[in-house]
Amino acid sequence: MRFTGPGRMAAWVLIAASATCAAEDTQNFEVILKRAQQDRLAGRNDQALDELRTLLTNLSRHPELRALALDAKRETAACLESLAAEQPKDAFVQYQLGVVYRELGDNRRAALNLQNAVKGGFRNLGAQVNLIEAAFDSRQSALALETAKDVISPSLRSVDVLLRLGRLLFDHLFYKEALQAFQLAHQAAPDAFEPRFRMALTHFLLKEYADTIAALGAALEPVRDLDSNPEAASLDASAEAQSGHSDTAISLLRRAIERSPRSPHGYINLALIELDMGNTGEAEKLLDQLRSLPVQQDAKVFYAVKRNSCRDLANNLDHGGAPAHPSGGAAEFYYQLALQLQQRFHYASAIELLRLAQREEGSTARVLYVAGTSCLNLDAQAAEPVQLLRAAIARDPKFDKAFYMLGRAYARRGDLDGALEAYQEAARIHPDPSYLVSLGRALAKAAPDRAMAAYEQALALDPSDAEAHMELGRLLVQTKDLSKAQTELEKTLALEPDYYEADYLLGRLFYQTGNQEQSRAYMASFEEKKSALMEQSVIGSGFIFGGQ
Amino acid sequence: MRLGAIGCLIAGLAAATAPVLFRNVAKESGIDFKLVSGGPEKHYIAESMTGGVALFDYNNDGLIDIYLVNGSTIEGERSGNNTAEDRLYRNNGDGTFTDVTHEAGLGDRRWTMGVAIADVNNDGYDDIYITNYGANRLYLNNGDGTFRDFSKESHTDISGWSSGAAFADFDGDGLVDLYVSSYLDVDILNLPKTGLLCRYRDIPVQCGPRGLTPGHGHLFKNLGGGRFQDVTAASGIGAAPPSYGLGVAWADVDNDGRPDLFVANDSLPNYLFHNDGNGKFTETALAAGVALRSDGREQAGMGVDFGDYDNDGNLDLILTTFSDDYKTLFHNDGTGHFEDVSSPAGLVRPTWNLLGWGVQFVDLNNDGYQDIVMANGHVYPEVDQHSFETTYRQHPMVLMNDGNGHFKDASASAGPAFQLAESSRGLATASLSNNGFMDIVISNLDAQPWIIKNPGSGGNWLLLKLRGTVSNRDAIGARVTVKTGKLSQLREVKSGGSYQSHSDFRLHFGLAAAQSVDEIKIRWPSGKQQMVKNVKVNQILTIEEPK
């Protein structure tokens, strides 16, 4: 859906069309585009825009002329840029520019123009929603969040918009703000299912289990009608289980499975509850049933195992040989499921599945690696992560990822020598940019030259690695090469605007060079972004990722 | 190179490597004191935070006395019937101390957190300021071995939860002013208890400070006669948001002649209030590089000290923090800009598992390079029931300076005192026997303090007592540089610091094998400069500010 405001421009609505375009028509379109360009160059921007508008409307019926349509949009952008240069305070021009850049996929520019439009007074819903989307798409989460906070209010009554914003915020881990959007959507449409379900799901992720059940209770009326939605029923049951009402949860899930035997949600959540209670046999039966379903990959995991079985798993390291990467059967299923759980931050649950995999295929390198990474995320200070990752390496001495995660584990325990050794080995086996960046970080204070070499190697492999630019910038600040440091840190922000550490270092850099105004600006940006992203970072980036 | 200089070099090296064996002499000292602080389970955060220690000469007999704060219990607060008193112990000069608390008119029974010392009315006798949960107290020294409670009249008797305190003359008027940090704005009779809400590595523990309302520090300007005025807002210090303030220290970080103020914040960025002159301050910690550790993360700042560990003429900063984190050493480049050098300095691994509180830069072996000594102890007794690689009771730590910007953990070989383990808090240093070797006093929750005697094997020394005339009497803020051969050492006279504690005002210099001091340069707080040349080593020298 596109949003337009009052004024000169009509809506640009894409209409799917199946008509093919005759060569003659194509030639005509090209002539119109050229004419529009000439009008722009002659300063007749309004005329050019009118021509382009008509052209784009016609081109929308010819999806095969996509390339020409893109050219037309670029030309439109050029016209609008000229207009903006002439009328810098025209918020509506800024808005149109923002929309065009969105269509062209340049979300950074789109966000900038839309922000100008909103600041300039063009505060209609379309501009703000487009700004939020552009900001998220260009990794400016702090900007997106701040704008969303302005938009989401009781005066916003459009359920579609509220749900759309809520989903965006939810996907970016801003659960509190997402909940607000869903609650308002529910108020605007009390009988609609989706707002209720989304509210319930968000409450669940915020560990507000009583609210989850309350929200779902109404959604599943008359009396928790499980037939209607096994996913919702699984969420309901999981909330009961997380609140300590395991019997209720088990009963609800068994009923859900009985009534929707082809739905995967009940099986996986019940299996996890059984594992948490130590009923391995029961859990295995359920997982077997899940395995037989064609849509097992769509299983929605809600329940999070509470017990930490890292020690048990580490104590069961067998000393016998096992193939480094076996395949097939239950072991493979358990392992893949564990991997998926880990990727969804369900670390304790992943460990339970890995214990099953360990029973089936032994303490293989891959099991130990995923276990080590999951345990590291559960408790970075514990001894088990190091133990498990070292065991993985013992079984596969060329396991570069395991060496890398071992380095992370050592670093989190303050053992910088151990971290350095592990990173060096990881990079020696496979010079991956992230290994090289971590290696550089470990070398930075003691051997800055070697650190510099590691960062440069990382950037040679991937020039768009924001973390490498960031760490190189930090190193250059340390070695007092402030001009180059500034360049690297600015590149970091260009690649990843949310990387507030770069703002922090730029703030310090400008303080050192005596530019107090710039220093203050960057420090303010650092504090603003950090504050906005604090909730997201607590949930998301505190985790140490791994996985195959 | 001349033989004499080589001799100095070799002797210096020998001094640096000779083991120094410390003993706890608390029993022999006659001090019978137990730091009361809630119950053993520590269900509430209030039960974990007391423990200030002050070492100062209250009766001007040339011997350093000991003041120990005492806490309370939740039940005691509830009933209004706390029997645990702060105590003052007079140094008898023979290794023993006498409890003179009541004789001196002291014995505060509130839940005391910390203590700071200064001669607030410039009458030549040091006064005592204590921070409480509840109204703080200022005890003015009558000069006859007794004190009088001047709290109300001084207008420094603020309520709430005060933590660290430190004096300095921020406006250069010859009167010491006072900063008091505040930890929480809560009613300790209504704190959340250990339960399901608050967890540390997934075990239920006491709550806080995160989630509880942070406190607001106060800056008091000395008006003379022991009276103060709250200038928090007017000075610009009030502009900083409330925080979980703990350790407080003043130091001139940018060598502009004015004392700046550092506040260690628990779980939040630290504050560095730059003294702009004209009674104004600007908070600059982020830009200066001391708000956060080097990777931009906040730490749980507890205790703090300034000292020039590398003898480059600039005051560096040491900060103690929580366990599973390193204790942070910030190097000052002279412009008030700091770099986190904890890793190259060798602090990361040895300090990682310890939860640090009181801390001081102090030259323990008199080799001319300041070492670091820390008091440690956890806040959660529950950690002992799990294999967490940390413990509730922890040993103090001594990090010896190798003279090249690196520190080595020498705790294991530093003698029996460093093998003891308690949940320690405050720490202060002084040469209690006036032998020129620095002793350490550490307070321990629910236990006796440690009086850690320095056995005195090491180099030559100098103790300097400064007496201000135009400047404040204690010369707080005076900057002294002592030169012996190629070695140049910097100290500033300070009040407060560490963790809610106060160390002897006298400046201690370890001189290694130097046979005389070439030059002592003093920059008084008044701005006056003074030079004294060719000073004998191994003495306590008093220098008065020229009028």
Interface residues (C-beta under 8 A of the other chain):
Chain A: N308 L378 D379 A380 Q381 A382 A383 R413 G414 D415 L416 D417 K445 A446 Q478 Y500 E501 Y504 G507 R508 Y511 Q512 S519 R520 M523 F526 E527
Chain B: R201 D202 T284 L286 A287 A288 G289 L292 D295 G296 D324 D325 Y326 T335 H337 E339 V341 S343 P344 V348 R349 T351 W352 N353 S387 F388 E389
